């Protein structure tokens, strides 16, 4: 009887629909700007990948102050619900 109970519990665990986390983020640029108050917004071009980030050449500063011509933008591999910077191709705005 004890073995049947253990087997039943194991089967229940295997067939339970579970999720580790759920990511909810704004779906477009305008909603992102409404949801988060950014100190700096730039128009830039991705020049290269750096681990879980990317290097961006600054074309124009839309909000805030920035004197550097190149920035490093950190993303994620997907585990922390941030956007992967690999979705942006080199040379993309």
C-alpha positions in Angstrom: 0.0 0.0 0.0 2.8 2.4 0.9 4.5 1.7 -2.5 1.2 2.5 -4.3 0.9 5.8 -2.5 4.5 6.8 -3.3 3.9 5.9 -7.0 0.7 7.9 -7.0 2.4 10.9 -5.6 5.3 10.7 -8.1 2.8 10.4 -11.0 0.9 13.4 -9.7 4.1 15.5 -9.5 5.2 14.5 -13.0 1.9 15.5 -14.7 1.3 18.8 -12.9 1.4 21.8 -15.3 3.9 24.1 -13.6 5.8 27.2 -14.5 9.0 28.5 -13.0 8.1 32.2 -13.5 6.1 34.5 -15.7 7.3 37.6 -17.3 5.1 40.5 -17.8 6.6 43.5 -19.6 5.3 46.3 -21.8 4.7 45.2 -25.4 6.1 48.2 -27.2 8.3 51.3 -26.8 5.5 53.7 -25.8 4.2 51.4 -23.1 7.8 50.9 -21.8 8.3 54.6 -21.5 5.0 54.9 -19.6 5.9 52.1 -17.2 9.5 53.0 -16.4 11.0 56.4 -15.8 14.3 56.3 -17.8 17.1 58.8 -17.0 18.6 58.3 -20.4 17.1 57.5 -23.8 19.3 57.3 -26.9 19.0 56.5 -30.6 21.9 54.1 -31.3 23.2 51.3 -33.5 24.3 48.0 -32.1 27.9 47.4 -33.0 28.8 44.1 -31.2 27.6 41.5 -28.7 29.2 41.4 -25.2 28.3 38.3 -23.1 24.6 39.0 -22.2 24.8 42.6 -23.5 25.7 44.7 -26.5 27.8 47.7 -27.4 25.8 50.6 -28.9 27.1 53.6 -30.8 25.1 56.6 -29.7 23.6 58.6 -32.7 21.4 61.0 -30.7 20.4 61.6 -27.1 16.6 61.8 -26.9 16.4 62.3 -23.1 19.0 63.0 -20.5 22.7 63.9 -20.8 25.4 61.6 -22.1 28.8 62.5 -23.5 30.1 59.0 -24.3 29.8 57.9 -28.0 29.6 54.2 -27.1 27.5 52.5 -24.4 27.2 49.0 -23.1 23.6 47.8 -22.7 23.1 44.7 -20.5 20.3 42.3 -21.3 19.6 38.8 -20.2 19.7 35.2 -21.3 15.9 35.0 -20.5 16.0 33.7 -17.0 15.5 37.1 -15.4 12.6 38.1 -17.7 14.7 40.8 -19.5 15.1 41.1 -23.2 18.0 39.2 -24.8 20.2 41.6 -26.6 20.9 38.8 -29.2 17.4 39.7 -30.7 19.0 42.9 -32.1 21.3 42.3 -35.1 24.6 44.2 -35.5 23.9 47.4 -37.3 20.3 47.6 -36.1 18.9 50.9 -34.7 
